[in-house]
Amino acid sequence: MKVLATVASLLLSTALLLIGQGMQLTLLPLRASSNGLSDFMIGVSASCYFLGFIVGCIGIPAIISRVGHIRSFAVLTALMTSAILCLEMLDDWQFLLALRFLTGVAISGLYTVIESWLNSQATADSRGRILSIYTFIVLMSMAFGQLLINVGPVESSTPFTLAAVFLALAIVPVGLTSRLAPAPVEATRIGFSLLYRRSRSAFAGALLSGVVVGSFWSLGAVFARAGSESQSDISWFISAAILGGALLQYPIGLLSDRIDRRKVMLMLCLGGAVTSVAVAASAGYAWHLVAVFLFGAMVMPIYGMALATAADVAQGSEFVQIGTSVLLLNSLGAVSAPLALGKLMSSLGAPALFWSFALLCLLFMAYIAVQVRGARAIAISEQVPFSAAASEVAPASFDLDPRGTDQAGDATASPDAD
């Protein structure tokens, strides 16, 4: 509790920020659709957002090191607030792409500020609990943000203004804190080849998570709108998936501590395929939200499972680099997939999104099944305990993760073992 008291203002700012962020993630594709943009162009705008997220992860740490955490937080929040208000006012697709890129850069920088600050305040004993609380706040705030989009029609300025209000309010707790800001943030280190050598299953899981979950964030609201014009139905659709992923992540993680994590990923891929078919087939039926909840429960934990699988075979000195690679590979999947899936939705209709998810889950399941047949680098008893993880974080979160300093895996294991 003493440690939590030192970061209470930061966690409050995080909650306010993520409520606004959760609102804009759903509002923007809905507004673009109402303005007549094709599903393909909406997918392109989402790709710009995730591309900005990657650029921010790589470039923002240098800015934070130069001007400090509090100033960086205030500046990035101001940029993001301005971008969302401009997105509400400007209908031109060129502005949409540029402003979505800017929001991606800004939110990744804000995650970097928050996570590096939390890491500086955490102790060895409290690190895991703070990470769990932070993950819970991220998921619940974004889910709550979905419900707030119903304050007004998506064609009006009201929901956008409310999202901007929450973003602006996020500056207040951090701006008034008397706590000292942490030391400068280290530059981002990436090692895709290292990740692939350590765990091909983790590599595949990170990519699949980005492709499916990233596309869901980008185009899920468009799919929901095709089945219902009710804005309330759309917000519940997105919220159900988030809640499914949040509530089932820990039980699935505990299961993975007791059996081969690759087999858990296999089950999640199979579950993702089955529930994707259920979502596509259940539109208009009473059990539609149940299918969406189960879809979120299956696909949203894949990122955390990929990260845990990679952590099992990484030494403490490698975990930050490997974890960053999992995160950015996830983001690369989120950049590329909406382009293709948006085009499919424009050509074949909205249900093509979830039929594509089903096919992708089956393809990745087949790949991971091949890896499971081979020998594993470590025994199940040597696995590092699972920690919940949200896929929309910054590389600084891996400094906070206790798995970076308490590794049981053998990093010198055969690169072909997984």
Contacts in CASP RR format, 6 or more apart in sequence:
PFRMAT RR
TARGET T0000
AUTHOR 0000-0000-0000
METHOD contacts of the structure
MODEL  1
MKVLATVASLLLSTALLLIGQGMQLTLLPLRASSNGLSDFMIGVSASCYF
LGFIVGCIGIPAIISRVGHIRSFAVLTALMTSAILCLEMLDDWQFLLALR
FLTGVAISGLYTVIESWLNSQATADSRGRILSIYTFIVLMSMAFGQLLIN
VGPVESSTPFTLAAVFLALAIVPVGLTSRLAPAPVEATRIGFSLLYRRSR
SAFAGALLSGVVVGSFWSLGAVFARAGSESQSDISWFISAAILGGALLQY
PIGLLSDRIDRRKVMLMLCLGGAVTSVAVAASAGYAWHLVAVFLFGAMVM
PIYGMALATAADVAQGSEFVQIGTSVLLLNSLGAVSAPLALGKLMSSLGA
PALFWSFALLCLLFMAYIAVQVRGARAIAISEQVPFSAAASEVAPASFDL
DPRGTDQAGDATASPDAD
3 121 0 8 1.000
3 122 0 8 1.000
3 123 0 8 1.000
3 126 0 8 1.000
3 130 0 8 1.000
4 11 0 8 1.000
4 126 0 8 1.000
4 130 0 8 1.000
4 133 0 8 1.000
6 121 0 8 1.000
6 179 0 8 1.000
7 117 0 8 1.000
7 118 0 8 1.000
7 121 0 8 1.000
7 130 0 8 1.000
7 179 0 8 1.000
9 173 0 8 1.000
9 174 0 8 1.000
9 175 0 8 1.000
9 176 0 8 1.000
9 177 0 8 1.000
9 179 0 8 1.000
10 114 0 8 1.000
10 117 0 8 1.000
10 118 0 8 1.000
10 173 0 8 1.000
10 174 0 8 1.000
10 177 0 8 1.000
11 133 0 8 1.000
11 134 0 8 1.000
11 137 0 8 1.000
12 173 0 8 1.000
13 73 0 8 1.000
13 114 0 8 1.000
13 170 0 8 1.000
13 171 0 8 1.000
13 172 0 8 1.000
13 173 0 8 1.000
13 174 0 8 1.000
14 114 0 8 1.000
14 134 0 8 1.000
14 137 0 8 1.000
14 138 0 8 1.000
14 141 0 8 1.000
14 170 0 8 1.000
15 137 0 8 1.000
15 141 0 8 1.000
16 141 0 8 1.000
16 166 0 8 1.000
16 167 0 8 1.000
16 169 0 8 1.000
16 170 0 8 1.000
16 173 0 8 1.000
17 77 0 8 1.000
17 110 0 8 1.000
17 114 0 8 1.000
17 141 0 8 1.000
17 166 0 8 1.000
17 167 0 8 1.000
17 170 0 8 1.000
18 137 0 8 1.000
18 138 0 8 1.000
18 141 0 8 1.000
18 142 0 8 1.000
19 141 0 8 1.000
19 142 0 8 1.000
19 144 0 8 1.000
19 145 0 8 1.000
19 148 0 8 1.000
19 163 0 8 1.000
19 166 0 8 1.000
20 145 0 8 1.000
20 148 0 8 1.000
20 163 0 8 1.000
20 164 0 8 1.000
20 166 0 8 1.000
20 167 0 8 1.000
21 107 0 8 1.000
21 141 0 8 1.000
21 142 0 8 1.000
21 167 0 8 1.000
22 141 0 8 1.000
22 142 0 8 1.000
22 145 0 8 1.000
22 146 0 8 1.000
22 163 0 8 1.000
23 145 0 8 1.000
23 146 0 8 1.000
23 148 0 8 1.000
23 149 0 8 1.000
23 159 0 8 1.000
23 162 0 8 1.000
23 163 0 8 1.000
23 166 0 8 1.000
24 84 0 8 1.000
24 87 0 8 1.000
24 103 0 8 1.000
24 160 0 8 1.000
24 163 0 8 1.000
25 142 0 8 1.000
25 217 0 8 1.000
26 146 0 8 1.000
26 149 0 8 1.000
26 221 0 8 1.000
26 234 0 8 1.000
26 235 0 8 1.000
26 238 0 8 1.000
27 149 0 8 1.000
27 154 0 8 1.000
27 159 0 8 1.000
27 160 0 8 1.000
27 163 0 8 1.000
28 45 0 8 1.000
28 87 0 8 1.000
28 96 0 8 1.000
28 100 0 8 1.000
29 42 0 8 1.000
29 45 0 8 1.000
29 46 0 8 1.000
29 218 0 8 1.000
29 219 0 8 1.000
29 220 0 8 1.000
29 221 0 8 1.000
29 222 0 8 1.000
30 149 0 8 1.000
30 154 0 8 1.000
30 221 0 8 1.000
30 222 0 8 1.000
30 225 0 8 1.000
30 231 0 8 1.000
30 234 0 8 1.000
31 87 0 8 1.000
31 88 0 8 1.000
31 154 0 8 1.000
31 155 0 8 1.000
31 160 0 8 1.000
32 41 0 8 1.000
32 42 0 8 1.000
32 45 0 8 1.000
32 96 0 8 1.000
33 39 0 8 1.000
33 42 0 8 1.000
33 221 0 8 1.000
33 222 0 8 1.000
33 225 0 8 1.000
34 154 0 8 1.000
34 155 0 8 1.000
35 91 0 8 1.000
37 45 0 8 1.000
37 93 0 8 1.000
37 96 0 8 1.000
38 346 0 8 1.000
39 219 0 8 1.000
39 222 0 8 1.000
39 342 0 8 1.000
39 343 0 8 1.000
39 345 0 8 1.000
39 346 0 8 1.000
39 349 0 8 1.000
39 350 0 8 1.000
40 339 0 8 1.000
40 342 0 8 1.000
40 343 0 8 1.000
40 345 0 8 1.000
40 346 0 8 1.000
41 93 0 8 1.000
41 96 0 8 1.000
42 218 0 8 1.000
42 219 0 8 1.000
42 222 0 8 1.000
42 338 0 8 1.000
42 342 0 8 1.000
43 218 0 8 1.000
43 219 0 8 1.000
43 338 0 8 1.000
43 339 0 8 1.000
43 341 0 8 1.000
43 342 0 8 1.000
44 97 0 8 1.000
44 338 0 8 1.000
44 339 0 8 1.000
45 93 0 8 1.000
45 96 0 8 1.000
45 97 0 8 1.000
45 100 0 8 1.000
46 100 0 8 1.000
46 214 0 8 1.000
46 215 0 8 1.000
46 217 0 8 1.000
46 218 0 8 1.000
46 219 0 8 1.000
46 334 0 8 1.000
46 338 0 8 1.000
47 218 0 8 1.000
47 334 0 8 1.000
47 335 0 8 1.000
47 336 0 8 1.000
47 338 0 8 1.000
47 339 0 8 1.000
48 97 0 8 1.000
48 98 0 8 1.000
48 100 0 8 1.000
48 101 0 8 1.000
49 100 0 8 1.000
49 101 0 8 1.000
49 103 0 8 1.000
49 104 0 8 1.000
49 218 0 8 1.000
50 104 0 8 1.000
50 214 0 8 1.000
50 331 0 8 1.000
50 333 0 8 1.000
50 334 0 8 1.000
50 335 0 8 1.000
51 101 0 8 1.000
51 104 0 8 1.000
51 335 0 8 1.000
52 101 0 8 1.000
52 102 0 8 1.000
52 104 0 8 1.000
52 105 0 8 1.000
52 108 0 8 1.000
53 104 0 8 1.000
53 105 0 8 1.000
53 107 0 8 1.000
53 108 0 8 1.000
53 331 0 8 1.000
53 334 0 8 1.000
53 392 0 8 1.000
54 108 0 8 1.000
54 328 0 8 1.000
54 331 0 8 1.000
54 332 0 8 1.000
54 335 0 8 1.000
55 101 0 8 1.000
55 104 0 8 1.000
55 105 0 8 1.000
55 108 0 8 1.000
56 104 0 8 1.000
56 105 0 8 1.000
56 108 0 8 1.000
56 109 0 8 1.000
56 112 0 8 1.000
57 108 0 8 1.000
57 109 0 8 1.000
57 112 0 8 1.000
57 188 0 8 1.000
57 324 0 8 1.000
57 327 0 8 1.000
57 328 0 8 1.000
57 331 0 8 1.000
57 394 0 8 1.000
57 395 0 8 1.000
58 188 0 8 1.000
59 188 0 8 1.000
60 72 0 8 1.000
60 76 0 8 1.000
60 105 0 8 1.000
60 108 0 8 1.000
60 109 0 8 1.000
60 112 0 8 1.000
61 112 0 8 1.000
61 184 0 8 1.000
61 185 0 8 1.000
61 186 0 8 1.000
61 187 0 8 1.000
61 188 0 8 1.000
61 396 0 8 1.000
62 187 0 8 1.000
63 72 0 8 1.000
64 72 0 8 1.000
64 109 0 8 1.000
64 112 0 8 1.000
64 113 0 8 1.000
64 116 0 8 1.000
64 184 0 8 1.000
64 185 0 8 1.000
65 184 0 8 1.000
65 185 0 8 1.000
67 75 0 8 1.000
68 181 0 8 1.000
68 184 0 8 1.000
69 113 0 8 1.000
69 116 0 8 1.000
69 117 0 8 1.000
69 181 0 8 1.000
69 182 0 8 1.000
70 174 0 8 1.000
70 175 0 8 1.000
70 177 0 8 1.000
70 181 0 8 1.000
72 109 0 8 1.000
72 113 0 8 1.000
73 110 0 8 1.000
73 113 0 8 1.000
73 114 0 8 1.000
73 171 0 8 1.000
73 174 0 8 1.000
73 175 0 8 1.000
74 171 0 8 1.000
74 174 0 8 1.000
74 175 0 8 1.000
76 106 0 8 1.000
76 109 0 8 1.000
76 110 0 8 1.000
76 113 0 8 1.000
77 106 0 8 1.000
77 110 0 8 1.000
77 167 0 8 1.000
77 168 0 8 1.000
77 170 0 8 1.000
77 171 0 8 1.000
78 171 0 8 1.000
79 102 0 8 1.000
79 106 0 8 1.000
80 102 0 8 1.000
80 103 0 8 1.000
80 106 0 8 1.000
80 107 0 8 1.000
80 110 0 8 1.000
80 167 0 8 1.000
81 164 0 8 1.000
81 167 0 8 1.000
81 168 0 8 1.000
83 99 0 8 1.000
83 102 0 8 1.000
83 103 0 8 1.000
83 106 0 8 1.000
84 103 0 8 1.000
84 160 0 8 1.000
84 163 0 8 1.000
84 164 0 8 1.000
84 167 0 8 1.000
85 160 0 8 1.000
85 161 0 8 1.000
85 164 0 8 1.000
86 95 0 8 1.000
86 99 0 8 1.000
87 95 0 8 1.000
87 96 0 8 1.000
87 99 0 8 1.000
87 100 0 8 1.000
87 103 0 8 1.000
87 160 0 8 1.000
88 157 0 8 1.000
88 160 0 8 1.000
88 161 0 8 1.000
89 157 0 8 1.000
90 96 0 8 1.000
90 99 0 8 1.000
107 392 0 8 1.000
108 394 0 8 1.000
109 394 0 8 1.000
111 392 0 8 1.000
111 393 0 8 1.000
111 394 0 8 1.000
111 396 0 8 1.000
111 397 0 8 1.000
112 185 0 8 1.000
112 394 0 8 1.000
112 395 0 8 1.000
112 396 0 8 1.000
114 134 0 8 1.000
114 394 0 8 1.000
115 134 0 8 1.000
115 393 0 8 1.000
115 394 0 8 1.000
115 396 0 8 1.000
115 397 0 8 1.000
115 399 0 8 1.000
115 400 0 8 1.000
116 182 0 8 1.000
116 185 0 8 1.000
116 396 0 8 1.000
116 399 0 8 1.000
117 181 0 8 1.000
117 182 0 8 1.000
118 130 0 8 1.000
118 131 0 8 1.000
118 134 0 8 1.000
118 400 0 8 1.000
119 127 0 8 1.000
119 182 0 8 1.000
119 396 0 8 1.000
119 399 0 8 1.000
119 400 0 8 1.000
120 182 0 8 1.000
120 183 0 8 1.000
121 130 0 8 1.000
121 179 0 8 1.000
121 182 0 8 1.000
122 128 0 8 1.000
122 130 0 8 1.000
122 400 0 8 1.000
124 402 0 8 1.000
124 405 0 8 1.000
127 400 0 8 1.000
127 401 0 8 1.000
127 402 0 8 1.000
127 405 0 8 1.000
128 387 0 8 1.000
128 400 0 8 1.000
128 401 0 8 1.000
128 402 0 8 1.000
130 400 0 8 1.000
131 387 0 8 1.000
131 388 0 8 1.000
131 397 0 8 1.000
131 400 0 8 1.000
131 401 0 8 1.000
131 402 0 8 1.000
132 387 0 8 1.000
132 388 0 8 1.000
134 397 0 8 1.000
134 400 0 8 1.000
135 388 0 8 1.000
135 389 0 8 1.000
135 390 0 8 1.000
136 246 0 8 1.000
136 388 0 8 1.000
138 390 0 8 1.000
138 392 0 8 1.000
138 393 0 8 1.000
139 242 0 8 1.000
139 245 0 8 1.000
139 246 0 8 1.000
139 390 0 8 1.000
140 246 0 8 1.000
142 242 0 8 1.000
143 239 0 8 1.000
143 242 0 8 1.000
143 243 0 8 1.000
143 246 0 8 1.000
146 235 0 8 1.000
146 236 0 8 1.000
146 238 0 8 1.000
146 239 0 8 1.000
146 242 0 8 1.000
147 235 0 8 1.000
147 236 0 8 1.000
147 239 0 8 1.000
148 159 0 8 1.000
148 162 0 8 1.000
148 163 0 8 1.000
149 159 0 8 1.000
149 231 0 8 1.000
149 234 0 8 1.000
149 235 0 8 1.000
150 159 0 8 1.000
150 231 0 8 1.000
150 232 0 8 1.000
150 235 0 8 1.000
151 158 0 8 1.000
151 159 0 8 1.000
151 162 0 8 1.000
152 158 0 8 1.000
152 159 0 8 1.000
152 231 0 8 1.000
153 231 0 8 1.000
154 231 0 8 1.000
185 396 0 8 1.000
186 399 0 8 1.000
188 324 0 8 1.000
188 395 0 8 1.000
189 320 0 8 1.000
189 321 0 8 1.000
189 324 0 8 1.000
190 321 0 8 1.000
190 324 0 8 1.000
190 325 0 8 1.000
190 328 0 8 1.000
191 321 0 8 1.000
191 322 0 8 1.000
191 324 0 8 1.000
191 325 0 8 1.000
192 203 0 8 1.000
192 325 0 8 1.000
192 328 0 8 1.000
192 329 0 8 1.000
194 318 0 8 1.000
194 321 0 8 1.000
194 322 0 8 1.000
194 325 0 8 1.000
195 202 0 8 1.000
195 203 0 8 1.000
195 206 0 8 1.000
195 310 0 8 1.000
195 322 0 8 1.000
195 323 0 8 1.000
195 325 0 8 1.000
195 326 0 8 1.000
195 329 0 8 1.000
196 203 0 8 1.000
197 415 0 8 1.000
198 310 0 8 1.000
198 313 0 8 1.000
198 314 0 8 1.000
198 318 0 8 1.000
198 322 0 8 1.000
198 377 0 8 1.000
198 411 0 8 1.000
198 413 0 8 1.000
198 415 0 8 1.000
198 418 0 8 1.000
199 309 0 8 1.000
199 310 0 8 1.000
199 312 0 8 1.000
199 313 0 8 1.000
199 377 0 8 1.000
199 418 0 8 1.000
200 371 0 8 1.000
200 418 0 8 1.000
201 261 0 8 1.000
201 262 0 8 1.000
201 265 0 8 1.000
201 306 0 8 1.000
201 309 0 8 1.000
201 368 0 8 1.000
201 371 0 8 1.000
201 372 0 8 1.000
201 418 0 8 1.000
202 306 0 8 1.000
202 307 0 8 1.000
202 309 0 8 1.000
202 310 0 8 1.000
202 326 0 8 1.000
202 418 0 8 1.000
203 306 0 8 1.000
203 329 0 8 1.000
204 306 0 8 1.000
204 364 0 8 1.000
204 367 0 8 1.000
204 368 0 8 1.000
204 371 0 8 1.000
205 265 0 8 1.000
205 302 0 8 1.000
205 303 0 8 1.000
205 305 0 8 1.000
205 306 0 8 1.000
205 309 0 8 1.000
205 364 0 8 1.000
205 368 0 8 1.000
206 303 0 8 1.000
206 306 0 8 1.000
206 307 0 8 1.000
206 310 0 8 1.000
206 325 0 8 1.000
206 326 0 8 1.000
206 327 0 8 1.000
206 329 0 8 1.000
206 330 0 8 1.000
207 329 0 8 1.000
207 330 0 8 1.000
207 332 0 8 1.000
207 333 0 8 1.000
207 364 0 8 1.000
208 269 0 8 1.000
208 302 0 8 1.000
208 360 0 8 1.000
208 361 0 8 1.000
208 364 0 8 1.000
209 299 0 8 1.000
209 302 0 8 1.000
209 303 0 8 1.000
209 304 0 8 1.000
209 306 0 8 1.000
209 330 0 8 1.000
209 391 0 8 1.000
210 303 0 8 1.000
210 329 0 8 1.000
210 330 0 8 1.000
210 331 0 8 1.000
210 332 0 8 1.000
210 333 0 8 1.000
210 334 0 8 1.000
210 337 0 8 1.000
210 391 0 8 1.000
211 333 0 8 1.000
211 334 0 8 1.000
211 336 0 8 1.000
211 337 0 8 1.000
211 360 0 8 1.000
212 272 0 8 1.000
212 299 0 8 1.000
212 302 0 8 1.000
212 337 0 8 1.000
212 357 0 8 1.000
212 360 0 8 1.000
212 361 0 8 1.000
213 299 0 8 1.000
213 300 0 8 1.000
213 302 0 8 1.000
213 303 0 8 1.000
213 330 0 8 1.000
213 334 0 8 1.000
213 391 0 8 1.000
214 333 0 8 1.000
214 334 0 8 1.000
214 337 0 8 1.000
214 338 0 8 1.000
214 391 0 8 1.000
215 334 0 8 1.000
215 337 0 8 1.000
215 338 0 8 1.000
215 341 0 8 1.000
215 353 0 8 1.000
215 356 0 8 1.000
215 357 0 8 1.000
216 241 0 8 1.000
216 299 0 8 1.000
216 357 0 8 1.000
217 334 0 8 1.000
218 334 0 8 1.000
218 338 0 8 1.000
219 338 0 8 1.000
219 341 0 8 1.000
219 342 0 8 1.000
219 345 0 8 1.000
219 353 0 8 1.000
220 237 0 8 1.000
220 238 0 8 1.000
220 353 0 8 1.000
221 234 0 8 1.000
221 237 0 8 1.000
221 238 0 8 1.000
222 345 0 8 1.000
222 350 0 8 1.000
222 353 0 8 1.000
223 345 0 8 1.000
223 350 0 8 1.000
223 351 0 8 1.000
223 353 0 8 1.000
223 354 0 8 1.000
224 233 0 8 1.000
224 234 0 8 1.000
224 237 0 8 1.000
224 238 0 8 1.000
225 234 0 8 1.000
226 283 0 8 1.000
226 349 0 8 1.000
226 350 0 8 1.000
227 283 0 8 1.000
227 284 0 8 1.000
227 350 0 8 1.000
228 234 0 8 1.000
228 284 0 8 1.000
236 289 0 8 1.000
237 288 0 8 1.000
237 289 0 8 1.000
237 292 0 8 1.000
240 289 0 8 1.000
240 292 0 8 1.000
240 293 0 8 1.000
240 296 0 8 1.000
241 292 0 8 1.000
241 293 0 8 1.000
241 295 0 8 1.000
241 296 0 8 1.000
241 300 0 8 1.000
242 296 0 8 1.000
242 300 0 8 1.000
243 293 0 8 1.000
244 293 0 8 1.000
244 294 0 8 1.000
244 296 0 8 1.000
244 297 0 8 1.000
244 300 0 8 1.000
245 296 0 8 1.000
245 297 0 8 1.000
245 300 0 8 1.000
245 301 0 8 1.000
246 300 0 8 1.000
247 297 0 8 1.000
248 296 0 8 1.000
248 297 0 8 1.000
248 301 0 8 1.000
249 300 0 8 1.000
249 301 0 8 1.000
249 304 0 8 1.000
249 388 0 8 1.000
250 388 0 8 1.000
252 264 0 8 1.000
252 268 0 8 1.000
252 297 0 8 1.000
252 301 0 8 1.000
252 305 0 8 1.000
253 264 0 8 1.000
253 301 0 8 1.000
253 305 0 8 1.000
253 308 0 8 1.000
253 386 0 8 1.000
253 388 0 8 1.000
254 386 0 8 1.000
255 264 0 8 1.000
256 264 0 8 1.000
256 305 0 8 1.000
256 308 0 8 1.000
256 383 0 8 1.000
256 386 0 8 1.000
257 383 0 8 1.000
257 385 0 8 1.000
257 386 0 8 1.000
258 380 0 8 1.000
259 380 0 8 1.000
260 372 0 8 1.000
260 376 0 8 1.000
260 380 0 8 1.000
261 305 0 8 1.000
261 308 0 8 1.000
261 309 0 8 1.000
261 312 0 8 1.000
261 383 0 8 1.000
262 309 0 8 1.000
262 368 0 8 1.000
262 371 0 8 1.000
262 372 0 8 1.000
262 376 0 8 1.000
262 418 0 8 1.000
263 372 0 8 1.000
264 305 0 8 1.000
265 302 0 8 1.000
265 305 0 8 1.000
265 306 0 8 1.000
265 309 0 8 1.000
265 368 0 8 1.000
266 365 0 8 1.000
266 368 0 8 1.000
266 369 0 8 1.000
266 372 0 8 1.000
268 298 0 8 1.000
268 299 0 8 1.000
268 301 0 8 1.000
268 302 0 8 1.000
268 305 0 8 1.000
269 302 0 8 1.000
269 361 0 8 1.000
269 362 0 8 1.000
269 364 0 8 1.000
269 365 0 8 1.000
269 368 0 8 1.000
270 361 0 8 1.000
270 362 0 8 1.000
270 365 0 8 1.000
271 294 0 8 1.000
271 298 0 8 1.000
271 361 0 8 1.000
272 295 0 8 1.000
272 298 0 8 1.000
272 299 0 8 1.000
272 357 0 8 1.000
272 358 0 8 1.000
272 361 0 8 1.000
273 357 0 8 1.000
273 358 0 8 1.000
273 359 0 8 1.000
273 361 0 8 1.000
273 362 0 8 1.000
273 365 0 8 1.000
274 298 0 8 1.000
274 358 0 8 1.000
275 291 0 8 1.000
275 294 0 8 1.000
275 295 0 8 1.000
275 296 0 8 1.000
275 297 0 8 1.000
275 298 0 8 1.000
275 299 0 8 1.000
276 295 0 8 1.000
276 354 0 8 1.000
276 355 0 8 1.000
276 357 0 8 1.000
276 358 0 8 1.000
276 361 0 8 1.000
277 354 0 8 1.000
277 355 0 8 1.000
277 358 0 8 1.000
278 291 0 8 1.000
278 294 0 8 1.000
278 295 0 8 1.000
279 288 0 8 1.000
279 291 0 8 1.000
279 292 0 8 1.000
279 295 0 8 1.000
279 354 0 8 1.000
280 351 0 8 1.000
280 353 0 8 1.000
280 354 0 8 1.000
280 355 0 8 1.000
280 358 0 8 1.000
282 288 0 8 1.000
282 291 0 8 1.000
283 351 0 8 1.000
295 354 0 8 1.000
299 357 0 8 1.000
299 361 0 8 1.000
300 391 0 8 1.000
303 326 0 8 1.000
303 330 0 8 1.000
303 389 0 8 1.000
303 390 0 8 1.000
303 391 0 8 1.000
304 386 0 8 1.000
304 388 0 8 1.000
304 389 0 8 1.000
304 391 0 8 1.000
306 326 0 8 1.000
306 330 0 8 1.000
307 323 0 8 1.000
307 326 0 8 1.000
307 389 0 8 1.000
308 383 0 8 1.000
308 384 0 8 1.000
308 386 0 8 1.000
308 387 0 8 1.000
308 389 0 8 1.000
308 403 0 8 1.000
309 418 0 8 1.000
310 322 0 8 1.000
310 323 0 8 1.000
310 325 0 8 1.000
310 326 0 8 1.000
311 319 0 8 1.000
311 322 0 8 1.000
311 323 0 8 1.000
311 384 0 8 1.000
311 401 0 8 1.000
311 403 0 8 1.000
311 404 0 8 1.000
311 407 0 8 1.000
312 377 0 8 1.000
312 378 0 8 1.000
312 382 0 8 1.000
312 383 0 8 1.000
312 384 0 8 1.000
312 408 0 8 1.000
312 409 0 8 1.000
313 377 0 8 1.000
313 378 0 8 1.000
313 409 0 8 1.000
313 410 0 8 1.000
313 411 0 8 1.000
313 413 0 8 1.000
313 417 0 8 1.000
313 418 0 8 1.000
314 322 0 8 1.000
314 323 0 8 1.000
314 404 0 8 1.000
314 407 0 8 1.000
314 409 0 8 1.000
314 411 0 8 1.000
315 407 0 8 1.000
315 409 0 8 1.000
315 411 0 8 1.000
316 403 0 8 1.000
316 404 0 8 1.000
316 405 0 8 1.000
316 406 0 8 1.000
316 407 0 8 1.000
316 411 0 8 1.000
318 411 0 8 1.000
319 398 0 8 1.000
319 401 0 8 1.000
319 403 0 8 1.000
319 404 0 8 1.000
319 407 0 8 1.000
320 395 0 8 1.000
320 398 0 8 1.000
320 399 0 8 1.000
320 404 0 8 1.000
323 395 0 8 1.000
323 398 0 8 1.000
324 395 0 8 1.000
324 398 0 8 1.000
327 391 0 8 1.000
327 393 0 8 1.000
327 394 0 8 1.000
327 395 0 8 1.000
327 398 0 8 1.000
328 395 0 8 1.000
330 391 0 8 1.000
341 352 0 8 1.000
341 353 0 8 1.000
341 356 0 8 1.000
342 353 0 8 1.000
344 352 0 8 1.000
344 353 0 8 1.000
344 356 0 8 1.000
345 352 0 8 1.000
345 353 0 8 1.000
371 418 0 8 1.000
374 417 0 8 1.000
375 414 0 8 1.000
375 417 0 8 1.000
376 417 0 8 1.000
376 418 0 8 1.000
377 409 0 8 1.000
377 410 0 8 1.000
377 413 0 8 1.000
377 414 0 8 1.000
377 417 0 8 1.000
377 418 0 8 1.000
378 408 0 8 1.000
378 409 0 8 1.000
378 410 0 8 1.000
378 413 0 8 1.000
382 408 0 8 1.000
382 409 0 8 1.000
382 410 0 8 1.000
383 408 0 8 1.000
384 403 0 8 1.000
384 406 0 8 1.000
384 407 0 8 1.000
384 408 0 8 1.000
384 409 0 8 1.000
385 403 0 8 1.000
387 401 0 8 1.000
387 402 0 8 1.000
387 403 0 8 1.000
389 397 0 8 1.000
398 404 0 8 1.000
END
